[in-house]
Amino acid sequence: RTFRSYLPRSHRTYSCVHCRAHLARHEELISKSFQGSHGRAYLFNSVVNVGCGPAEQRLLLTGLHSVADIFCQSCNTTLGWKYEQAFESSQKYKEGKFIIEMSHMVKENGWD
């Protein structure tokens, strides 16, 4: 399979559990204590091989946010969302960051 971006094999990475497309480097992980639509999720600074849908306002556990669903560009699975805008000042750090649900990710390369 050809992906738009490959992450270096020397880095611990997260990949799409459905098609194994690379999604993020471990170094981009900000927090493991997030809640997605369908369970636990991780917050990342940046991701690869991910497309973005249109932004919409959603009332999440931490208040009102403008978010856009993100999907794997290889298999089109919805993975989570991107925070476009936070309306509460305490949540502004999330803007431009990405949530990927754990059920859609697999760890690869050197986790042992």
Secondary structure by P-SEA (a helix, b strand, c coil): cccccccccccccccccccccccccccccccccccccccbbbbbcccccccccbbbbbbccccccbbbbbbcccccccccccccccccccccccccbbbbbccccccccccc
